Amino acid sequence: MSLGMVAVLCYISHIIIGGLLWPGYSHLHQPISDLTAANVPSRDIAFPFSVAYGVLAFIFACAFWFYERTRHVKAIFWGGLCFVALHFVSLLYGLFPEDLPGSPTSFQGTMHIIITVLIVPFTILTPLLIGIGFVKEKSWRTFGVYSILTGVFIIIFGTATGISYAKKFYYFGLVERLNIGLLQLWTALLSYRLFSENS
């Protein structure tokens, strides 16, 4: 259950280290996926951290579903499945790096966009369903409310991220990080709560 926290640390590391290795990279302007795009200076170092995040988060999601699916109400079962699907799809990012703006469109870059579209509903449904399940249990009620709010804010910031990208808003990178940060914080706190409960 601690792997969720470790996964989030790997994700944060890939952003920080990748940004340091790419002179001129802007965290405010550029998307996170630029750091592992093909032929960029940060890819060789940032990519292993990104892969480690994907693998560890997937294992954590599977463990959560396997161990918690029968301990709680049915919404946790379906939320856990969405959690597993979210990180299974996320693993595919490693196979399909994005195309940097201005570069020719490639098959990998097209698949990167498709994966991003596929991952959106799972990203929203995971905290929402798990939250709906947890609010029905006294010991988890506060975390359940927090989970539902996380899902709602992911919808809001996710929409803002899409609009910012389409309108080429200069601070797109910041908006994207706020959106992704919501999921990472939720994952870390869920992992911490489960790890503490089972220690």
Sequence and secondary structure as in RCSB ss.txt:
>XXXX:A:sequence
MSLGMVAVLCYISHIIIGGLLWPGYSHLHQPISDLTAANVPSRDIAFPFSVAYGVLAFIFACAFWFYERTRHVKA
IFWGGLCFVALHFVSLLYGLFPEDLPGSPTSFQGTMHIIITVLIVPFTILTPLLIGIGFVKEKSWRTFGVYSILT
GVFIIIFGTATGISYAKKFYYFGLVERLNIGLLQLWTALLSYRLFSENS
>XXXX:A:secstr
 THHHHHHHHHHHHHHHHHHHSTT  TTTS GGGGGSTT TTHHHHHHHHHHHHHHHHHHHHHHHHHHTTTS HH
HHHHHHHHHHHHHHHHGGGTS    TTS   HHHHHHHHHHHHHHHHHHHHHHHHHHHHTTSGGGHHHHHHHHHH
HHHHHHHHHHHHHHHHTT TTHHHHHHHHHHHHHHHHHHHHHHHHHHH 
